[in-house]
Amino acid sequence: MDQQGKINQKKKIITPKPLPENYVEEAERVIEKIAGSDKGRPISSSKLRNLFSLIIDIYHVERLRLEKTMEADSSFKLRNAQIRILYEAGREKSVEAFVSQSNLLGYLKDIQNDREKFLRFTHYMEALVAYHRFYHLNEG
């Protein structure tokens, strides 16, 4: 296979996907699936908290606002968080599996600059962290 074939084989397209209304149950399903998987180690709690910290800093600004759209600075930081999540997923298989299972990038892409969608996404991330802790997936 030539170099171009290898590149095309690895190409992944991230499409926007709306976060489901039952995002807490979705978070539980994701973490249960990861906990029951025998494919390598699950994402570490410290790595998951680091990803969450990228989002929670934006949340602390946006939760106090009443506008329908996010501040320009918050939207910028959200795009940077998306890039950081992509980078971390490329570095570690456990992060890549988590990001894929949880559909973080699709949900992030769907937010655009919609403040309500962002707030719900933050609660989804919070639920992922909580279920991760509940299932004691915190080694490593």
trRosetta pair geometry for C-beta under 8 A, 3 or more apart (Angstrom, degrees):
i j d omega theta_ij theta_ji phi_ij phi_ji
1 5 4.1 -122 -174 93 97 139
1 6 5.9 120 124 -54 118 79
1 9 7.6 12 175 -24 152 141
2 5 5.0 102 56 6 68 104
2 6 7.4 -128 104 -5 39 88
3 6 5.7 -55 -154 33 35 112
3 7 6.5 35 151 -19 67 104
4 7 5.6 -53 -150 35 34 112
4 8 6.3 31 154 -15 67 106
5 8 5.9 -56 -145 40 30 109
5 9 6.2 35 154 -24 64 108
6 9 5.6 -54 -147 33 30 115
6 10 6.6 18 158 -11 63 109
7 10 6.2 -67 -153 41 29 103
7 11 6.7 48 149 -47 64 96
8 11 5.5 -33 -151 -1 37 121
14 105 4.6 -71 -145 133 137 123
14 106 6.0 -147 -172 -75 83 64
14 109 5.9 156 134 -37 107 149
15 106 6.0 13 79 -124 56 101
15 109 7.2 -166 147 89 20 150
16 106 6.1 129 -149 -168 20 67
16 109 4.2 -128 -90 112 75 102
16 110 3.9 127 -171 -78 97 70
17 103 5.8 -56 68 174 143 131
17 106 3.6 19 18 153 110 121
17 107 6.0 -48 76 -67 87 54
17 109 7.5 62 14 62 62 103
17 110 5.7 -98 61 -44 30 133
18 107 7.7 50 -176 -121 15 69
18 110 5.3 -178 -83 -173 46 155
18 117 7.8 -94 -138 -130 77 118
19 23 5.3 10 168 -89 107 126
19 26 7.9 -164 -167 55 77 160
19 107 4.9 60 -72 -137 92 114
19 110 7.0 -174 -20 76 74 140
19 117 6.9 147 18 -157 116 82
19 120 5.6 171 83 121 146 118
19 121 5.8 -158 -52 -85 152 73
19 124 5.8 -120 -150 -48 135 152
20 23 5.7 160 73 -69 72 65
20 26 5.4 133 51 -50 121 141
22 25 4.3 -19 159 36 107 118
22 26 6.0 125 105 -26 76 90
23 26 5.0 -50 -142 37 38 119
23 27 6.3 46 155 -24 67 98
23 120 6.5 140 -4 171 159 96
23 123 6.7 97 95 99 136 97
23 124 4.3 -80 172 -94 130 101
23 127 6.6 148 129 30 87 152
24 27 5.7 -48 -152 31 31 112
24 28 6.7 32 148 -17 62 103
24 123 7.8 -50 -69 144 86 102
24 124 7.8 -129 -69 -110 45 59
24 127 4.9 -149 -123 -124 64 151
25 28 5.5 -50 -150 35 36 114
25 29 6.3 40 150 -22 66 103
26 29 5.6 -52 -148 34 32 113
26 30 6.4 35 153 -21 64 104
26 124 7.1 -18 78 -139 116 109
27 30 5.7 -52 -149 34 31 113
27 31 6.4 21 158 -11 65 108
27 102 7.6 29 -117 -132 64 102
27 124 5.9 -180 -63 -163 115 67
27 127 3.6 140 44 117 170 112
27 128 4.7 -123 -146 -68 108 61
27 130 7.7 53 137 54 140 93
27 131 5.4 163 138 3 96 138
28 31 6.1 -62 -146 42 29 103
28 32 6.0 31 156 -21 66 110
28 127 7.4 -67 -40 164 69 112
28 131 5.2 -169 -102 -109 56 147
29 32 5.8 -55 -143 37 27 112
29 33 6.3 29 157 -21 62 107
30 33 5.9 -59 -154 34 27 111
30 34 6.5 22 152 -14 64 107
30 101 5.1 130 -151 138 93 103
30 102 4.8 67 -157 -92 155 73
30 128 6.5 -29 81 -115 134 98
30 131 7.7 112 69 86 84 147
31 34 5.6 -52 -145 39 36 111
31 35 6.0 38 154 -22 67 107
31 128 6.4 162 -56 -147 111 62
31 131 3.9 170 29 123 161 120
31 132 5.5 -132 -125 -71 128 58
31 134 7.7 80 129 58 152 100
31 135 5.6 173 153 7 113 143
31 137 7.0 -150 -162 6 98 145
32 35 5.6 -55 -143 38 29 112
32 36 6.2 17 160 -9 65 112
32 131 7.7 -66 -37 174 70 129
32 135 7.2 -173 -89 -85 50 148
33 36 6.1 -64 -144 44 26 103
33 37 6.3 39 153 -40 62 105
33 101 6.0 -169 89 -156 129 132
34 37 5.7 -48 -148 16 31 119
34 42 4.8 91 161 -123 110 118
34 43 7.4 -35 -167 14 149 89
34 97 7.2 128 -117 129 100 111
34 98 6.6 32 -104 -101 144 77
34 101 6.1 157 -63 87 100 170
34 137 6.8 38 114 -122 114 162
35 42 6.8 -5 -84 -64 47 153
35 135 4.6 -91 -88 173 145 145
35 137 5.9 -114 -93 -67 88 122
37 40 8.0 -10 125 50 112 64
37 42 7.4 122 59 -78 108 92
37 97 7.8 -159 105 170 166 141
39 97 7.0 173 104 -119 120 154
40 93 5.9 -32 141 109 175 125
40 94 6.2 -138 128 -79 122 84
40 97 7.3 166 66 -14 124 155
41 44 7.7 15 141 -59 121 78
41 94 5.4 -35 90 -90 80 134
41 139 7.8 -105 -154 91 117 96
41 140 5.7 101 170 -58 144 161
42 94 6.1 104 166 -156 19 111
42 97 7.8 -111 -129 90 54 127
42 98 7.2 90 -170 -73 75 108
42 132 7.8 -176 142 -140 133 98
42 137 4.6 -44 87 -167 147 124
43 47 5.3 -119 -177 83 92 123
43 48 5.3 105 126 -58 120 98
43 92 7.9 108 -115 115 79 129
43 94 4.7 157 -81 146 54 101
43 95 5.6 90 -111 -89 109 53
43 97 7.4 -160 -44 70 93 91
43 98 4.1 2 -32 -47 136 149
43 132 7.5 -54 79 -131 100 137
43 137 7.5 52 65 140 64 122
44 47 4.5 92 59 7 87 103
44 48 6.9 -155 92 -4 45 87
44 94 7.1 68 -16 116 70 150
44 138 7.2 62 -168 -159 62 42
44 139 7.3 -92 -123 98 83 35
44 140 4.1 -121 -95 98 108 95
45 48 5.6 -55 -145 40 34 112
45 49 6.1 35 155 -20 67 106
45 129 8.0 88 -150 -150 81 78
45 132 6.2 156 -105 135 81 121
45 133 6.8 78 -124 -84 126 75
45 137 6.9 144 -61 100 88 67
45 138 3.7 6 -28 -130 137 83
46 49 5.7 -52 -144 38 31 111
46 50 6.4 37 152 -24 63 103
47 50 5.6 -51 -150 32 32 115
47 51 6.7 32 151 -17 63 101
47 88 7.1 154 -167 -176 106 132
47 92 7.3 -78 -137 64 157 159
47 94 7.4 100 68 100 161 115
47 95 6.0 -111 161 -83 139 107
48 51 5.8 -52 -152 35 34 110
48 52 6.3 33 150 -18 65 107
48 98 7.3 -119 -92 -177 97 160
48 128 7.0 -142 -164 127 122 105
48 129 5.9 160 141 -105 117 78
48 132 5.6 -62 124 111 175 177
49 52 5.4 -54 -145 40 35 114
49 53 6.2 43 153 -29 66 101
49 129 6.7 86 -87 -129 66 123
50 53 5.7 -47 -148 27 31 114
50 54 7.4 41 150 -25 58 94
50 88 7.8 163 102 -107 121 155
51 54 5.9 -46 -166 19 38 115
51 55 7.4 22 146 -7 63 105
51 84 7.8 175 -120 114 69 106
51 85 6.0 72 -138 -104 108 93
51 88 6.8 -134 -82 65 103 162
51 95 7.8 157 -57 -143 134 109
51 104 7.8 -37 172 -146 136 163
51 125 7.6 -141 118 -151 96 120
52 55 5.8 -65 -160 41 42 107
52 56 5.8 36 151 -25 78 111
52 125 5.2 155 -117 157 86 118
52 126 7.3 106 -146 -83 126 51
52 128 7.9 -167 -80 75 113 106
52 129 5.4 18 -71 -63 155 135
53 56 5.7 -51 -128 35 35 110
53 57 6.6 43 170 -26 64 99
54 57 7.0 -59 -166 23 20 107
54 58 7.8 9 146 -6 54 108
54 80 7.8 -144 -163 105 113 83
54 81 3.9 139 152 -127 120 104
54 84 5.8 -167 -111 73 152 143
54 85 7.2 -150 66 -52 160 92
55 58 6.0 -64 -164 38 40 108
55 59 6.2 44 144 -28 73 109
55 78 7.9 53 -118 -117 70 77
55 81 6.0 106 -70 -163 66 158
55 121 7.3 -124 -154 120 137 100
55 122 5.5 177 151 -110 117 82
55 125 5.4 94 68 34 159 172
56 59 5.0 -49 -146 32 40 121
56 60 6.6 48 156 -27 67 96
56 122 6.8 118 -94 -150 56 112
56 125 7.9 -137 -56 101 83 135
57 60 6.1 -47 -156 23 31 112
57 61 7.6 24 148 -9 58 101
57 77 7.1 -108 96 168 108 146
58 61 6.0 -61 -165 37 40 107
58 62 6.0 20 151 -8 75 117
58 70 7.9 4 178 -154 114 133
58 74 5.0 112 -155 -149 100 90
58 77 5.1 178 -84 99 112 127
58 78 5.8 82 -122 -68 168 83
58 81 7.2 -84 -17 -28 136 144
58 118 7.2 -90 126 177 122 131
58 122 7.8 -149 81 -82 94 124
59 62 5.9 -67 -136 47 31 101
59 63 5.6 35 169 -32 71 109
59 118 7.6 -167 -94 144 72 99
59 119 7.0 111 -133 -116 91 61
59 122 4.4 106 -93 -126 131 157
60 63 6.5 -38 -128 23 21 111
60 64 7.7 15 165 -12 47 108
61 64 6.9 -81 -177 33 29 104
61 65 7.3 18 145 -20 66 114
61 71 6.7 -72 141 24 127 134
61 73 7.8 -78 152 91 167 109
61 74 5.7 -155 88 -84 131 117
62 65 5.7 -60 -153 28 44 114
62 70 5.8 -33 -109 -124 124 91
62 71 7.3 -142 -89 8 81 94
62 74 5.5 103 -63 -143 108 159
62 115 5.6 -172 -169 -145 115 95
62 118 6.0 -37 141 103 168 134
62 119 6.5 -146 119 -70 118 88
63 119 6.5 115 -95 -115 76 111
65 71 7.1 -173 -65 -38 164 99
65 115 6.7 -109 88 -139 116 149
67 70 7.9 167 92 -77 110 15
67 115 6.3 128 94 -26 71 153
68 114 7.1 -38 161 -141 79 66
68 115 5.9 -172 173 25 27 112
68 116 7.2 -29 -150 -13 66 102
69 113 4.9 28 -161 127 95 106
69 114 6.8 -56 -111 -101 59 34
69 115 6.0 151 -163 -27 7 99
70 74 4.3 -117 173 89 112 123
70 75 4.9 140 92 -56 120 85
70 78 7.1 30 129 -13 169 140
70 113 4.6 -127 37 -168 96 77
70 114 7.4 11 -19 59 95 12
70 115 5.0 154 -65 -82 68 77
70 118 6.0 62 -71 -10 128 157
71 74 4.4 92 57 5 86 105
71 75 7.0 -152 90 -6 45 84
72 75 5.7 -54 -149 36 32 112
72 76 6.4 36 152 -21 65 106
73 76 5.6 -52 -150 35 32 115
73 77 6.4 31 153 -17 65 105
74 77 5.7 -54 -146 39 32 110
74 78 6.2 37 152 -24 65 105
74 118 7.7 61 151 -173 123 169
75 78 5.5 -51 -147 33 31 115
75 79 6.6 32 153 -18 63 101
75 113 4.6 -19 -97 -108 129 103
76 79 5.9 -55 -154 34 31 109
76 80 6.6 29 149 -15 64 106
77 80 5.5 -53 -149 39 36 113
77 81 6.4 43 150 -24 66 101
78 81 5.5 -47 -149 31 34 115
78 82 6.7 39 149 -22 62 100
78 108 7.0 180 173 -161 97 99
78 111 6.7 -105 173 95 148 143
78 118 6.9 -80 -102 -120 145 124
79 82 5.5 -47 -152 30 35 116
79 83 6.7 37 149 -18 64 101
80 83 5.5 -50 -151 35 37 113
80 84 6.3 38 150 -20 66 104
81 84 5.5 -53 -147 37 33 113
81 85 6.3 36 153 -21 66 104
81 108 7.4 -146 98 -138 102 139
82 85 5.8 -53 -149 35 30 111
82 86 6.5 34 151 -19 62 104
82 105 6.6 98 -151 -129 93 78
82 108 4.9 163 -97 141 106 146
82 109 7.4 100 -131 -67 143 69
83 86 5.6 -53 -152 35 32 114
83 87 6.4 34 151 -21 65 105
84 87 5.5 -52 -149 35 33 114
84 88 6.4 30 155 -16 66 105
85 88 5.8 -54 -145 39 31 108
85 89 6.2 33 154 -21 64 107
85 99 6.2 141 168 -114 104 131
85 104 6.0 -124 -179 119 151 134
85 105 6.6 -174 108 -77 129 88
85 108 7.4 162 40 -24 153 162
86 89 5.7 -58 -148 37 28 112
86 90 6.4 26 154 -18 63 108
86 105 6.9 77 -75 -102 85 130
87 90 5.8 -60 -153 36 30 111
87 91 6.5 27 152 -21 64 108
88 91 5.6 -56 -148 34 34 113
88 92 6.5 -23 173 27 69 102
88 95 4.8 -103 139 165 92 160
88 99 7.9 141 88 -49 95 135
89 92 7.4 -84 -136 58 22 68
89 95 4.9 -134 -98 120 49 98
89 96 4.3 103 -172 -93 81 64
89 98 8.0 -136 -107 61 92 82
89 99 4.5 -49 -96 19 129 154
89 100 7.8 124 -151 -34 129 81
90 96 7.1 93 -70 -79 25 111
91 95 6.9 23 66 44 83 139
92 95 4.2 78 76 10 104 106
92 96 6.7 -170 94 -10 53 85
93 96 5.4 -54 -145 38 35 115
93 97 6.2 36 157 -20 68 103
94 97 5.9 -51 -148 35 30 110
94 98 6.4 30 152 -18 62 108
94 140 8.0 -164 -104 119 179 156
95 98 5.6 -55 -147 38 33 112
95 99 6.1 32 156 -19 68 107
96 99 5.9 -54 -143 38 28 109
96 100 6.2 27 157 -18 63 110
97 100 5.8 -59 -147 39 28 111
97 101 6.1 25 158 -16 66 110
98 101 5.9 -57 -142 39 27 107
98 102 5.9 7 166 -2 65 116
98 104 7.9 26 128 -14 79 127
99 102 6.3 -64 -135 49 22 99
99 104 5.0 -75 -144 35 72 118
99 105 6.2 46 175 -21 108 101
100 103 7.5 17 179 -71 28 47
102 128 6.0 27 -126 -110 140 142
103 106 4.5 -43 -178 42 94 118
103 107 5.6 96 120 -23 90 97
104 107 6.0 -65 -150 41 27 107
104 108 6.1 28 156 -21 67 110
104 125 7.8 66 -121 -92 107 95
105 108 5.5 -51 -142 37 32 114
105 109 6.2 34 157 -22 64 106
106 109 5.8 -54 -148 35 28 111
106 110 6.6 30 153 -22 62 106
107 110 5.7 -55 -152 31 33 114
107 111 7.1 48 149 -37 62 94
107 121 5.6 152 147 -120 116 110
107 124 6.9 -91 174 81 163 160
108 111 5.8 -42 -162 7 37 117
108 121 6.9 110 -88 -158 57 152
110 117 6.6 -130 117 -177 90 143
111 114 5.7 -142 -172 49 57 87
111 117 4.6 -180 -124 113 68 118
111 118 5.1 79 -155 -74 129 74
111 121 6.0 -46 -78 -22 125 150
112 117 7.6 58 37 60 76 148
114 117 4.0 54 94 15 115 115
114 118 6.5 169 91 -16 60 85
115 118 5.6 -58 -151 35 31 113
115 119 6.4 31 154 -20 67 103
116 119 5.7 -51 -147 33 33 111
116 120 6.5 31 155 -15 64 105
117 120 5.8 -57 -151 39 32 110
117 121 6.3 36 150 -23 65 107
118 121 5.5 -54 -148 34 32 115
118 122 6.5 37 153 -22 65 101
119 122 5.7 -50 -154 30 33 114
119 123 6.8 31 149 -16 63 102
120 123 5.6 -54 -153 36 36 111
120 124 6.5 42 147 -22 66 102
121 124 5.4 -50 -151 32 36 116
121 125 6.5 38 150 -19 66 101
122 125 5.6 -50 -151 35 34 112
122 126 6.4 38 148 -21 64 104
123 126 5.3 -49 -147 35 36 117
123 127 6.4 40 151 -21 65 101
124 127 5.6 -53 -151 34 32 112
124 128 6.6 36 149 -21 64 101
125 128 5.5 -50 -152 31 35 114
125 129 6.6 35 151 -17 65 103
126 129 5.8 -53 -152 36 33 111
126 130 6.3 32 150 -19 65 108
127 130 5.5 -53 -144 38 33 113
127 131 6.2 28 160 -13 68 106
128 131 6.2 -57 -143 41 27 103
128 132 6.1 33 154 -25 62 109
129 132 5.6 -54 -148 34 28 116
129 133 6.5 26 154 -16 63 106
130 133 5.8 -58 -153 37 30 109
130 134 6.2 33 150 -23 66 108
131 134 5.2 -50 -140 36 37 117
131 135 6.1 24 162 -7 68 107
132 135 6.4 -65 -148 45 23 99
132 137 5.0 -85 -164 59 74 112
132 138 7.1 107 144 -68 91 78
133 136 7.4 27 179 -79 36 36
133 137 7.8 -87 -68 42 20 73
133 138 6.4 38 -115 -57 59 123
136 139 7.9 35 154 -23 80 88
